[in-house]
Amino acid sequence: MNWNPLSKRKRRLERLAEPEATRTTADEIDQMPRDGSSGRKVYRRILRELSRDGNPEQNLASFVTTRMDQHAGRLALECIGKNLINSAEYPQTEQIHQRIVRMTADLFHAGRSGENGFIGTTTVGSSEAIMLGLLAHKWNWRNRYRQTPQASPKDQPYLVIGTHAHACFTKFARYFDVAVKWIPLQPGQLSITAEQVRAVIETRISDDPQVMKECGFTQEEAGERKVGELVMAIGCVLGSTYSGSLDDVAGIDRILTQGNWDIPIHVDAASGGFVLPFTQPHLEWDFRLPHVQSINVSNHKYGLVYAGLGTLVFRHGGIVPDDLLVDVPYLSGEMRSFSLNFSRPSNSVAMQYHAFLTLGKAGYRRVMRECLATARFVADRLAAMPQTQQYFELVSNPDEMPVVAFRLQRTPGRLTLDALAEALKRKGWIVPVYRLPANVEEVEVMRVVVKPEFTRSRAKTFLNDLAAAVRELTSEAPRTVAAQALDAFRNVCAASGPATERDGAC
Ligand SMILES: Cc1ncc(COP(=O)(O)O)c(C=O)c1O
């Protein structure tokens, strides 16, 4: 047996944690203490408590970066006290901020910045970026359609999006009072197609019971108008959260041109925005397409920085209505703000700049290709390992995005995806299990997100753990008490440090 033993330090911390837990009641923990304590003591106490969290490097559920170069971490500490919003006080930080926006926009073929060129900003993540982008489109729709002769006071703005969209689209619709035309996925097709979008926008309002009801039109009021007139934006997802699937942005752009529709496309490239420019540079999904008016990306995903940074880029400055720019006179130096958030630490910006300069385009290309190769490796091994081959079916395309989502074809013995996730959790791995969205909800999947820190050797360890769990769950004999105790012990080991090569033969 060859698992990672607890380090001495960790063991000491575990021991220290015990009396602490018995000394402090749950109620006391939730109260601010009457008196303070030394910073060092408190630091150690919090660290001890945090050691019970999952190990970020075994978290295969999240797209968010869990490991960066140590110099990036040091830089982050250097600027943790600088508030990004204070651009007049920290002009050099602001310069760097603008540079990373330009470098990101360049990946999306945004052309030049400036008067008629693109504008962009960073955000706390893609959710904020998506909401800001869609808000601009909502404003523009109002200005555009309210001025057309056929407009009615009953008109409501609609967002057209697939049901695989991230929850932040639902938040946007609810928080900012926008109706949604959801496009369902189909069995075997986990993205939306141009034909589906065409069917929505070309339908007469009078033939669409949802729009008739929500807007309260009579048949006469609806007349010959089409649903497309009410559409403020079409959202396309590049790298869906469910399976990494890519919507057909170029096809959707084409049908808008063919139908002479003046409808903007917002591309949610939260996860794909730093992958596709390097792995499929000829795939057109960005500002090379005329209807793509705004794009968001999560820098903290494949931009390779820790959590807290996204970017929003608009094709040109005219898309952001003046109404949404708020004057902020109380900072030194007048400024206009376009964000949902105000104060933000500037360390993410410094770390992103560090990653851009250390990796360069060649480095990102290499890293993204490696992620795809590891995803393909995991998918192939799942299909080839004697313990797993007859059970799993791949539902994602790991050659497009480094995401391996798979379903169970059969459920022999005690094997279910939930039981498998539980068994993997005992070895420290965090792997989500969920159902696909409406219309394909009978498909339950387990998903592994491959990030650079999930190296080939780590992938082998994971696959070995997965194969062992499958063997165990499909065997007739229930697990012995001794085996359960062993797993519990291994779990403690895994939580105490990064995964190691417990069993190299995958
Ligand atoms: C496709 C997609 N869009 C948006 C988001 C939200 O991104 P963030 O966490 O950066 O706010 C995610 C997060 O996983 C995502 O996968």
The ligand as a Tripos MOL2 file, in Angstrom:
@<TRIPOS>MOLECULE
LIG
   16    16     1     0     0
SMALL
NO_CHARGES

@<TRIPOS>ATOM
      1 C1        -20.5840   29.1160  -19.3880 C.3       1 LIG1
      2 C2        -20.4680   29.9320  -18.1390 C.ar      1 LIG1
      3 N1        -20.9460   31.1920  -18.1200 N.ar      1 LIG1
      4 C3        -20.8530   31.9620  -17.0170 C.ar      1 LIG1
      5 C4        -20.2830   31.4890  -15.8590 C.ar      1 LIG1
      6 C5        -20.1880   32.3900  -14.6650 C.3       1 LIG1
      7 O1        -18.8420   32.7320  -14.5400 O.3       1 LIG1
      8 P1        -18.1890   33.3890  -13.2440 P.3       1 LIG1
      9 O2        -18.0600   32.2950  -12.2570 O.co2     1 LIG1
     10 O3        -16.8790   33.8750  -13.7790 O.co2     1 LIG1
     11 O4        -19.0770   34.4910  -12.7940 O.co2     1 LIG1
     12 C6        -19.7750   30.1780  -15.8290 C.ar      1 LIG1
     13 C7        -19.1650   29.6330  -14.5980 C.2       1 LIG1
     14 O5        -18.8170   28.4910  -14.5000 O.2       1 LIG1
     15 C8        -19.8670   29.3820  -16.9970 C.ar      1 LIG1
     16 O6        -19.4000   28.1250  -17.0310 O.3       1 LIG1
@<TRIPOS>BOND
     1     1     2 1
     2     2     3 ar
     3     2    15 ar
     4     3     4 ar
     5     4     5 ar
     6     5     6 1
     7     5    12 ar
     8     6     7 1
     9     7     8 1
    10     8     9 2
    11     8    10 1
    12     8    11 1
    13    12    13 1
    14    12    15 ar
    15    13    14 2
    16    15    16 1
@<TRIPOS>SUBSTRUCTURE
     1 LIG1         1 GROUP 0 **** ****
